[in-house]
Amino acid sequence: MSRADFNKVLVLDQDPDFLNQLSQGFSNEPYELLLATTVEQGLRLLGETRPALLVVDYSLQPALQATLRENSRTALPPILVTLQGHDPDEEAVLAAFERGADDLACKPMSVAWLKTRFRIWLSRSGHCRKPS
């Protein structure tokens, strides 16, 4: 993994408003957001770079993880799965973790909240300073 990849975060989500919120909110942050709206785009970006964190919408997680499982040579970064609503169904939460999620976040969420989650995950992997 090149040093430039340490602060890359791949976000896979079909919601253009969410992606726009992230693009604007992270414009002055030390993260390079790689945005994808389809599993195919996400897989292409994963093939081109090694992001330090993967953020994926719950609805896209099954297709992404099934494809990634077929290629077991791919080392995956931590996966933060986003679910819709503040009180997600327990089955959805359990399914997300069963499919390989390392963490969950409920939409809508503030950019400040996401920035903190990113810093935590990237600092755990040694890619970013711990939040002060």
DSSP file with accessible surface (Angstrom, degrees, kcal/mol):
  #  RESIDUE AA STRUCTURE BP1 BP2  ACC     N-H-->O    O-->H-N    N-H-->O    O-->H-N    TCO  KAPPA ALPHA  PHI   PSI    X-CA   Y-CA   Z-CA
    1    1 A M              0   0  122      0, 0.0     2,-0.1     0, 0.0     5,-0.0   0.000 360.0 360.0 360.0 127.6    0.0    0.0    0.0
    2    2 A S    >   -     0   0   63      1,-0.1     3,-1.7     3,-0.0     4,-0.4  -0.440 360.0-113.0 -77.8 157.3    1.4    3.3   -1.0
    3    3 A R  G >  S+     0   0  191      1,-0.3     3,-1.5     2,-0.2     4,-0.3   0.841 115.1  64.6 -58.4 -33.9    1.5    6.2    1.5
    4    4 A A  G 3  S+     0   0   70      1,-0.3     3,-0.5     2,-0.1    -1,-0.3   0.761  97.0  57.5 -62.3 -23.2   -1.0    8.1   -0.6
    5    5 A D  G X  S+     0   0   14     -3,-1.7     3,-1.7     1,-0.2    47,-0.6   0.613  80.4  89.2 -83.3 -12.2   -3.6    5.4    0.1
    6    6 A F  T <  S+     0   0   47     -3,-1.5    -1,-0.2    -4,-0.4    -2,-0.1   0.816  97.2  33.4 -59.1 -33.5   -3.5    5.7    3.9
    7    7 A N  T 3  S+     0   0   44     -3,-0.5    25,-1.9    -4,-0.3     2,-0.4   0.136  89.2 120.4-111.1  21.7   -6.2    8.4    4.0
    8    8 A K  E <   -a   32   0A  31     -3,-1.7    44,-2.2    42,-0.2    45,-1.0  -0.719  41.1-169.7 -85.7 134.0   -8.3    7.1    1.1
    9    9 A V  E     -ab  33  53A   0     23,-2.5    25,-2.9    -2,-0.4     2,-0.6  -0.990  10.8-149.8-126.0 120.2  -11.8    6.2    2.0
   10   10 A L  E     -ab  34  54A   1     43,-2.3    45,-3.4    -2,-0.5     2,-0.5  -0.822  12.4-166.3 -91.7 123.4  -14.0    4.4   -0.5
   11   11 A V  E     -ab  35  55A   0     23,-3.2    25,-2.5    -2,-0.6     2,-0.6  -0.960   4.7-171.1-113.9 121.3  -17.7    5.3   -0.1
   12   12 A L  E     +ab  36  56A   1     43,-3.3    45,-2.3    -2,-0.5     2,-0.3  -0.939  29.5 134.1-115.0 107.3  -20.2    3.1   -2.0
   13   13 A D        -     0   0    3     23,-2.5    -2,-0.1    -2,-0.6     6,-0.1  -0.977  49.0-147.3-155.8 141.3  -23.7    4.5   -1.8
   14   14 A Q  S    S+     0   0  114     -2,-0.3    23,-0.1     4,-0.0    -1,-0.1   0.533  73.4  99.5 -87.3  -7.5  -26.5    5.1   -4.3
   15   15 A D     >  -     0   0   57      1,-0.2     4,-2.2     2,-0.1     3,-0.2  -0.702  54.2-166.5 -87.5 107.2  -27.8    8.2   -2.6
   16   16 A P  H  > S+     0   0   91      0, 0.0     4,-2.5     0, 0.0     5,-0.2   0.838  88.3  56.4 -63.5 -31.1  -26.5   11.3   -4.5
   17   17 A D  H  > S+     0   0  124      2,-0.2     4,-2.4     1,-0.2     5,-0.1   0.914 108.2  47.1 -65.7 -42.1  -27.5   13.6   -1.6
   18   18 A F  H  > S+     0   0    7     -3,-0.2     4,-2.3     2,-0.2    -1,-0.2   0.936 113.7  47.6 -63.8 -45.6  -25.4   11.6    0.9
   19   19 A L  H  X S+     0   0   13     -4,-2.2     4,-2.7     1,-0.2    -2,-0.2   0.905 112.3  49.7 -64.5 -38.7  -22.4   11.5   -1.5
   20   20 A N  H  X S+     0   0   84     -4,-2.5     4,-2.5     2,-0.2     5,-0.3   0.913 108.5  53.1 -65.5 -41.0  -22.8   15.3   -2.1
   21   21 A Q  H  X S+     0   0   71     -4,-2.4     4,-2.6     1,-0.2    -2,-0.2   0.919 112.1  45.6 -59.1 -43.5  -23.0   15.9    1.7
   22   22 A L  H  X S+     0   0    1     -4,-2.3     4,-2.2     2,-0.2    -2,-0.2   0.928 110.5  52.8 -66.5 -45.1  -19.7   13.9    2.1
   23   23 A S  H  < S+     0   0   52     -4,-2.7     4,-0.2     1,-0.2    -2,-0.2   0.925 116.5  39.2 -57.3 -45.9  -18.0   15.7   -0.8
   24   24 A Q  H >< S+     0   0  129     -4,-2.5     3,-1.0     1,-0.2     4,-0.2   0.921 117.1  49.1 -70.6 -44.0  -18.8   19.1    0.6
   25   25 A G  H 3< S+     0   0   22     -4,-2.6     3,-0.3    -5,-0.3    -2,-0.2   0.747 116.2  41.7 -70.4 -24.0  -18.2   18.2    4.2
   26   26 A F  T >< S+     0   0    6     -4,-2.2     3,-1.7    -5,-0.2     5,-0.3   0.283  79.4 107.6-106.3  11.0  -14.8   16.5    3.6
   27   27 A S  T <  S+     0   0   84     -3,-1.0    -1,-0.2     1,-0.3    -2,-0.1   0.803  88.9  36.6 -62.9 -27.2  -13.4   19.1    1.1
   28   28 A N  T 3  S+     0   0  155     -3,-0.3    -1,-0.3    -4,-0.2    -2,-0.1   0.139  98.8 103.4-109.7  19.4  -10.9   20.4    3.7
   29   29 A E  S <  S-     0   0   47     -3,-1.7    -3,-0.1     2,-0.2    86,-0.0  -0.630  81.7-114.6 -99.5 160.8  -10.1   17.2    5.4
   30   30 A P  S    S+     0   0   80      0, 0.0     2,-0.4     0, 0.0    -3,-0.1   0.098  86.5  99.4 -82.3  26.4   -7.0   15.0    5.0
   31   31 A Y        -     0   0   15     -5,-0.3     2,-0.7   -23,-0.0   -23,-0.2  -0.908  64.9-145.3-112.3 142.4   -9.0   12.3    3.4
   32   32 A E  E     -a    8   0A  96    -25,-1.9   -23,-2.5    -2,-0.4     2,-0.5  -0.927  21.4-150.6-102.0 113.0   -9.4   11.5   -0.2
   33   33 A L  E     -a    9   0A  34     -2,-0.7     2,-0.6   -25,-0.2   -23,-0.2  -0.740   6.6-160.7 -86.6 129.0  -12.9   10.3   -0.7
   34   34 A L  E     -a   10   0A  20    -25,-2.9   -23,-3.2    -2,-0.5     2,-0.4  -0.954  17.0-157.5-106.2 115.9  -13.4    7.8   -3.6
   35   35 A L  E     +a   11   0A  60     -2,-0.6     2,-0.3   -25,-0.2   -23,-0.2  -0.826  16.9 172.3-106.3 133.8  -17.1    7.9   -4.4
   36   36 A A  E     -a   12   0A   1    -25,-2.5   -23,-2.5    -2,-0.4     3,-0.1  -0.993  20.8-169.8-136.9 143.5  -19.0    5.1   -6.2
   37   37 A T  S    S+     0   0   55     -2,-0.3     2,-0.3   -25,-0.2   -25,-0.1   0.504  75.1  45.5-108.7  -8.4  -22.7    4.6   -6.8
   38   38 A T  S  > S-     0   0   49      1,-0.1     4,-2.4   -25,-0.0     5,-0.2  -0.934  80.8-119.2-131.8 158.4  -22.7    1.0   -8.1
   39   39 A V  H  > S+     0   0   13     -2,-0.3     4,-2.9     1,-0.2     5,-0.2   0.897 115.8  56.2 -60.6 -39.0  -21.0   -2.2   -6.9
   40   40 A E  H  > S+     0   0  139      1,-0.2     4,-2.2     2,-0.2    -1,-0.2   0.921 108.4  45.9 -60.6 -45.1  -19.1   -2.3  -10.3
   41   41 A Q  H  > S+     0   0   69      2,-0.2     4,-2.5     1,-0.2    -1,-0.2   0.916 112.8  51.3 -62.8 -42.8  -17.7    1.2   -9.7
   42   42 A G  H  X S+     0   0    1     -4,-2.4     4,-2.4     1,-0.2    -2,-0.2   0.915 110.5  47.8 -60.6 -43.6  -16.7    0.3   -6.2
   43   43 A L  H  X S+     0   0   46     -4,-2.9     4,-1.9     2,-0.2    -1,-0.2   0.893 110.3  52.4 -65.7 -38.3  -15.0   -2.9   -7.3
   44   44 A R  H  X S+     0   0  126     -4,-2.2     4,-1.4    -5,-0.2    -2,-0.2   0.945 111.3  46.7 -62.5 -45.1  -13.1   -1.0  -10.0
   45   45 A L  H  X S+     0   0   22     -4,-2.5     4,-1.7     1,-0.2    -2,-0.2   0.888 110.3  53.0 -65.4 -37.8  -11.9    1.6   -7.5
   46   46 A L  H  < S+     0   0   12     -4,-2.4    -1,-0.2     1,-0.2    -2,-0.2   0.842 108.8  51.0 -64.0 -33.1  -10.9   -1.2   -5.1
   47   47 A G  H  < S+     0   0   71     -4,-1.9    -1,-0.2     1,-0.2    -2,-0.2   0.774 113.9  44.2 -73.0 -25.5   -8.9   -2.7   -7.9
   48   48 A E  H  < S+     0   0  126     -4,-1.4     2,-0.3    -3,-0.2    -2,-0.2   0.682 123.5  15.6 -91.2 -23.6   -7.1    0.6   -8.6
   49   49 A T     <  -     0   0   13     -4,-1.7    -1,-0.1    -5,-0.2   -44,-0.0  -0.921  65.5-124.1-145.8 168.6   -6.3    1.6   -5.1
   50   50 A R        -     0   0   89     -2,-0.3   -42,-0.2   -48,-0.1    -4,-0.1  -0.792  32.4-160.7-119.2  84.3   -6.1    0.3   -1.5
   51   51 A P        -     0   0    4      0, 0.0   -42,-0.2     0, 0.0   -45,-0.1  -0.298  18.6-138.4 -65.9 152.8   -8.4    2.5    0.6
   52   52 A A  S    S+     0   0    5    -44,-2.2     2,-0.3   -47,-0.6   -43,-0.2   0.654  88.1  24.5 -82.5 -16.7   -7.8    2.5    4.4
   53   53 A L  E     -b    9   0A   1    -45,-1.0   -43,-2.3    24,-0.2     2,-0.5  -0.995  65.1-153.1-149.9 143.7  -11.6    2.4    5.0
   54   54 A L  E     -bc  10  79A   0     24,-2.5    26,-3.1    -2,-0.3     2,-0.5  -0.984   7.4-169.2-121.2 123.7  -14.6    1.2    3.1
   55   55 A V  E     +bc  11  80A   1    -45,-3.4   -43,-3.3    -2,-0.5     2,-0.4  -0.968  16.7 175.3-112.0 121.5  -18.0    2.8    3.7
   56   56 A V  E     -bc  12  81A   0     24,-2.4    26,-2.1    -2,-0.5   -43,-0.2  -0.987  31.6-117.6-134.7 137.3  -20.9    0.9    2.1
   57   57 A D  E >>  - c   0  82A  19    -45,-2.3     3,-1.6    -2,-0.4     4,-1.3  -0.478  29.2-121.0 -69.3 141.5  -24.6    1.2    2.1
   58   58 A Y  T 34 S+     0   0   63     24,-2.8     3,-0.4     1,-0.3    -1,-0.1   0.844 111.1  58.3 -51.9 -39.9  -26.5   -1.8    3.6
   59   59 A S  T 34 S+     0   0   70      1,-0.2     4,-0.3    23,-0.2    -1,-0.3   0.767 112.5  40.0 -66.7 -24.0  -28.4   -2.3    0.3
   60   60 A L  T <> S+     0   0   14     -3,-1.6     4,-2.1   -48,-0.2    -1,-0.2   0.589  93.6  86.4 -98.2 -12.8  -25.2   -2.7   -1.7
   61   61 A Q  H  X S+     0   0    0     -4,-1.3     4,-3.0    -3,-0.4     5,-0.3   0.901  83.4  54.3 -59.5 -45.3  -23.2   -4.7    0.9
   62   62 A P  H  > S+     0   0   48      0, 0.0     4,-2.3     0, 0.0     5,-0.2   0.937 112.4  42.7 -58.6 -46.3  -24.5   -8.2   -0.1
   63   63 A A  H  > S+     0   0   52     -4,-0.3     4,-1.9     2,-0.2    -2,-0.2   0.912 116.6  48.2 -66.3 -40.8  -23.5   -7.9   -3.7
   64   64 A L  H  X S+     0   0    1     -4,-2.1     4,-2.5     1,-0.2     5,-0.2   0.959 114.2  44.5 -63.4 -50.3  -20.1   -6.3   -2.9
   65   65 A Q  H  X S+     0   0   11     -4,-3.0     4,-2.5     1,-0.2    -2,-0.2   0.871 110.4  54.9 -66.9 -35.3  -19.2   -8.9   -0.3
   66   66 A A  H  X S+     0   0   37     -4,-2.3     4,-1.3    -5,-0.3    -1,-0.2   0.933 111.8  44.5 -63.4 -43.0  -20.3  -11.8   -2.4
   67   67 A T  H  X S+     0   0   54     -4,-1.9     4,-0.8    -5,-0.2     3,-0.2   0.916 113.7  49.8 -66.6 -41.5  -18.0  -10.6   -5.2
   68   68 A L  H >< S+     0   0   15     -4,-2.5     3,-0.7     1,-0.2     6,-0.3   0.863 105.4  57.3 -67.4 -34.8  -15.1   -9.9   -2.8
   69   69 A R  H 3< S+     0   0  153     -4,-2.5     3,-0.4     1,-0.2    -1,-0.2   0.845  99.5  59.6 -63.5 -33.1  -15.5  -13.4   -1.3
   70   70 A E  H 3< S+     0   0  159     -4,-1.3     2,-0.7     1,-0.3    -1,-0.2   0.794 106.2  49.6 -64.4 -28.6  -14.9  -14.9   -4.7
   71   71 A N    X<  +     0   0   64     -4,-0.8     3,-1.9    -3,-0.7    -1,-0.3  -0.714  69.5 172.5-110.5  78.6  -11.6  -13.2   -4.8
   72   72 A S  T 3   +     0   0  109     -2,-0.7    -1,-0.1    -3,-0.4    -2,-0.1   0.608  67.7  75.6 -67.7  -9.2  -10.1  -14.2   -1.5
   73   73 A R  T 3  S+     0   0  217     -3,-0.1     2,-0.6     2,-0.1    -1,-0.3   0.661  73.6  98.2 -75.1 -14.7   -6.7  -12.7   -2.4
   74   74 A T    <   -     0   0   35     -3,-1.9     2,-0.5    -6,-0.3    -3,-0.1  -0.649  68.3-148.1 -79.2 116.2   -8.2   -9.2   -1.8
   75   75 A A        -     0   0   64     -2,-0.6    -2,-0.1     1,-0.0    -3,-0.0  -0.760  20.4-144.7 -82.2 123.8   -7.3   -7.9    1.6
   76   76 A L        -     0   0   68     -2,-0.5     3,-0.1     1,-0.1   -26,-0.0  -0.694   1.8-133.3 -94.9 144.7  -10.2   -5.7    2.7
   77   77 A P        -     0   0   18      0, 0.0   -24,-0.2     0, 0.0   -25,-0.1  -0.304  53.6 -65.8 -76.0 172.7  -10.0   -2.6    4.8
   78   78 A P        -     0   0   29      0, 0.0   -24,-2.5     0, 0.0     2,-0.5  -0.319  55.9-136.5 -56.7 146.4  -12.4   -2.1    7.7
   79   79 A I  E     -c   54   0A   4     21,-0.3    23,-3.0   -26,-0.2    24,-1.5  -0.948  16.1-167.3-117.2 120.8  -15.9   -1.9    6.5
   80   80 A L  E     -cd  55 103A   0    -26,-3.1   -24,-2.4    -2,-0.5     2,-0.4  -0.933  14.9-156.6-103.1 115.8  -18.4    0.7    7.9
   81   81 A V  E     -cd  56 104A   0     22,-2.6    24,-2.2    -2,-0.6     2,-0.4  -0.818   2.9-147.5 -97.5 133.6  -21.9   -0.2    6.8
   82   82 A T  E     -cd  57 105A   0    -26,-2.1   -24,-2.8    -2,-0.4     2,-0.3  -0.854  13.7-170.3-102.4 135.3  -24.6    2.5    6.7
   83   83 A L  E     - d   0 106A   6     22,-2.7    24,-3.6    -2,-0.4     2,-0.3  -0.909  26.4-110.0-120.3 152.0  -28.2    1.8    7.4
   84   84 A Q  E    S+ d   0 107A 128     -2,-0.3     3,-0.1    22,-0.2    22,-0.0  -0.633  78.9  23.5 -83.6 134.3  -31.2    4.0    7.0
   85   85 A G  S    S-     0   0   28     22,-2.9    22,-0.2    -2,-0.3    -2,-0.1   0.138  81.2 -98.0  95.2 152.3  -33.0    5.3   10.1
   86   86 A H  S    S+     0   0  145      1,-0.2    -1,-0.1    20,-0.1    20,-0.1   0.659 116.6  41.1 -80.1 -16.3  -31.9    5.9   13.7
   87   87 A D  S    S-     0   0  153     -3,-0.1    -1,-0.2     0, 0.0     3,-0.1  -0.638  83.1-166.8-131.5  75.7  -33.4    2.6   15.0
   88   88 A P        -     0   0   31      0, 0.0    -3,-0.1     0, 0.0     2,-0.1  -0.234  33.0 -91.1 -68.0 154.0  -32.5   -0.1   12.4
   89   89 A D     >  -     0   0  100      1,-0.1     4,-2.0     4,-0.0     3,-0.4  -0.348  31.1-127.7 -59.9 136.7  -34.2   -3.5   12.5
   90   90 A E  H  > S+     0   0  143      1,-0.2     4,-2.8     2,-0.2     5,-0.2   0.876 109.2  57.1 -58.7 -37.4  -32.1   -6.0   14.6
   91   91 A E  H  > S+     0   0  154      1,-0.2     4,-2.6     2,-0.2    -1,-0.2   0.902 106.5  49.2 -60.7 -40.5  -32.1   -8.5   11.6
   92   92 A A  H  > S+     0   0   15     -3,-0.4     4,-2.5     2,-0.2    -1,-0.2   0.919 111.5  49.0 -65.5 -41.7  -30.5   -5.9    9.4
   93   93 A V  H  X S+     0   0   33     -4,-2.0     4,-2.0     2,-0.2    -2,-0.2   0.950 113.8  45.3 -62.4 -48.4  -27.9   -5.1   12.0
   94   94 A L  H  X S+     0   0   90     -4,-2.8     4,-2.7     1,-0.2    -2,-0.2   0.909 112.4  51.7 -63.1 -40.2  -27.1   -8.8   12.5
   95   95 A A  H  X S+     0   0   26     -4,-2.6     4,-2.0    -5,-0.2    -1,-0.2   0.903 106.9  53.5 -63.5 -41.3  -27.0   -9.4    8.8
   96   96 A A  H  <>S+     0   0    0     -4,-2.5     5,-2.3     1,-0.2     4,-0.3   0.933 112.7  43.4 -60.3 -43.9  -24.6   -6.5    8.2
   97   97 A F  H ><5S+     0   0   94     -4,-2.0     3,-1.4     1,-0.2    -2,-0.2   0.901 110.6  55.1 -70.0 -38.1  -22.2   -8.0   10.7
   98   98 A E  H 3<5S+     0   0  169     -4,-2.7    -1,-0.2     1,-0.3    -2,-0.2   0.849 106.0  53.5 -60.9 -33.7  -22.6  -11.5    9.4
   99   99 A R  T 3<5S-     0   0   62     -4,-2.0    -1,-0.3    -5,-0.2    -2,-0.2   0.488 134.2 -85.1 -80.6  -6.6  -21.6  -10.2    6.0
  100  100 A G  T < 5 +     0   0   30     -3,-1.4   -21,-0.3    -4,-0.3    -3,-0.2   0.550  69.8 156.7 119.9   6.9  -18.4   -8.7    7.3
  101  101 A A      < -     0   0    8     -5,-2.3    -1,-0.2    -6,-0.2   -21,-0.2  -0.386  23.8-168.1 -64.3 141.3  -19.2   -5.2    8.7
  102  102 A D  S    S+     0   0   80    -23,-3.0     2,-0.3     1,-0.3   -22,-0.2   0.621  74.0   3.9 -97.6 -21.5  -16.7   -4.0   11.3
  103  103 A D  E     -d   80   0A  27    -24,-1.5   -22,-2.6    -7,-0.1    -1,-0.3  -0.974  66.4-139.8-157.9 160.9  -18.9   -1.0   12.3
  104  104 A L  E     -d   81   0A  30     -2,-0.3     2,-0.3   -24,-0.2   -22,-0.2  -0.943  10.7-172.5-128.5 151.3  -22.4    0.4   11.6
  105  105 A A  E     -d   82   0A   3    -24,-2.2   -22,-2.7    -2,-0.3     2,-0.5  -0.993  18.5-135.4-140.5 142.6  -23.7    3.9   11.2
  106  106 A C  E     -d   83   0A  36     -2,-0.3   -22,-0.2   -24,-0.2   -20,-0.1  -0.865  33.2-103.1-103.2 130.0  -27.3    5.1   10.8
  107  107 A K  E    S+d   84   0A   5    -24,-3.6   -22,-2.9    -2,-0.5     2,-0.1  -0.749  96.5  51.4 -92.2 145.1  -28.3    7.6    8.2
  108  108 A P  S    S+     0   0   84      0, 0.0     2,-0.3     0, 0.0    -2,-0.1   0.514  78.8 155.0 -77.8 153.7  -29.0   10.5    8.4
  109  109 A M        -     0   0   20     -2,-0.1     2,-0.1    -4,-0.1    -2,-0.1  -0.962  42.7-104.2-140.8 156.7  -25.8   11.4   10.2
  110  110 A S     >  -     0   0   64     -2,-0.3     4,-2.0     1,-0.1     5,-0.1  -0.464  23.6-124.4 -80.5 155.6  -23.8   14.6   10.5
  111  111 A V  H  > S+     0   0   26      1,-0.2     4,-2.9     2,-0.2     5,-0.2   0.894 113.5  58.2 -63.5 -38.0  -20.5   15.1    8.7
  112  112 A A  H  > S+     0   0   64      1,-0.2     4,-1.9     2,-0.2    -1,-0.2   0.908 105.3  49.9 -59.5 -40.8  -18.9   15.8   12.1
  113  113 A W  H  > S+     0   0  105      1,-0.2     4,-2.2     2,-0.2    -1,-0.2   0.938 112.3  47.0 -63.2 -44.8  -20.0   12.4   13.3
  114  114 A L  H  X S+     0   0    1     -4,-2.0     4,-2.8     1,-0.2    -2,-0.2   0.900 107.7  55.9 -66.2 -39.4  -18.6   10.7   10.3
  115  115 A K  H  X S+     0   0   43     -4,-2.9     4,-2.5     1,-0.2    -1,-0.2   0.915 108.4  49.0 -58.3 -41.5  -15.3   12.6   10.5
  116  116 A T  H  X S+     0   0   61     -4,-1.9     4,-2.4    -5,-0.2    -1,-0.2   0.928 110.8  49.2 -65.0 -44.2  -14.9   11.3   14.0
  117  117 A R  H  X S+     0   0   52     -4,-2.2     4,-2.6     1,-0.2     5,-0.2   0.921 111.2  50.4 -60.9 -43.5  -15.7    7.7   12.9
  118  118 A F  H  X S+     0   0    0     -4,-2.8     4,-3.0     1,-0.2     5,-0.3   0.940 110.4  49.2 -60.4 -47.5  -13.1    8.0   10.1
  119  119 A R  H  X S+     0   0   68     -4,-2.5     4,-2.4    -5,-0.2     5,-0.2   0.911 111.5  50.2 -59.4 -41.8  -10.4    9.3   12.5
  120  120 A I  H  X S+     0   0   37     -4,-2.4     4,-2.2     2,-0.2    -2,-0.2   0.959 114.6  42.2 -61.7 -50.9  -11.1    6.4   14.9
  121  121 A W  H  X S+     0   0   33     -4,-2.6     4,-1.4     1,-0.2     6,-0.2   0.916 116.7  47.4 -64.9 -42.2  -10.9    3.7   12.2
  122  122 A L  H  <>S+     0   0    0     -4,-3.0     5,-2.7    -5,-0.2     6,-0.9   0.870 111.8  50.2 -70.5 -32.0   -7.9    5.2   10.5
  123  123 A S  H ><5S+     0   0   19     -4,-2.4     3,-1.2    -5,-0.3    -1,-0.2   0.883 106.6  55.8 -72.6 -34.1   -6.0    5.7   13.8
  124  124 A R  H 3<5S+     0   0  167     -4,-2.2    -1,-0.2     1,-0.3    -2,-0.2   0.847 110.0  45.7 -63.9 -32.6   -6.7    2.1   14.8
  125  125 A S  T 3<5S-     0   0   48     -4,-1.4    -1,-0.3    -5,-0.2    -2,-0.2   0.408 118.5-113.9 -91.3   3.8   -5.1    1.0   11.6
  126  126 A G  T < 5S+     0   0   64     -3,-1.2    -3,-0.2     2,-0.2    -2,-0.1   0.613  87.3 112.5  78.7  13.2   -2.2    3.4   12.1
  127  127 A H  S   <S+     0   0   41     -5,-2.7     2,-0.3    -6,-0.2    -4,-0.2   0.558  75.7  25.1 -95.0  -9.6   -3.0    5.5    9.1
  128  128 A C  S    S-     0   0   30     -6,-0.9    -2,-0.2    -9,-0.1    -1,-0.1  -0.992  86.9 -91.2-153.0 152.7   -4.1    8.7   10.8
  129  129 A R        -     0   0  203     -2,-0.3    -6,-0.2     1,-0.1    -7,-0.1  -0.327  51.3-101.5 -63.1 149.3   -3.5   10.6   14.1
  130  130 A K        -     0   0  158     -7,-0.1    -1,-0.1     1,-0.1   -10,-0.1  -0.398  48.1 -91.1 -67.5 148.9   -5.9    9.9   16.9
  131  131 A P              0   0   54      0, 0.0    -1,-0.1     0, 0.0   -15,-0.0  -0.331 360.0 360.0 -62.3 142.3   -8.6   12.5   17.4
  132  132 A S              0   0  159     -3,-0.1    -3,-0.0    -2,-0.0     0, 0.0  -0.488 360.0 360.0 -93.2 360.0   -7.7   15.2   19.8
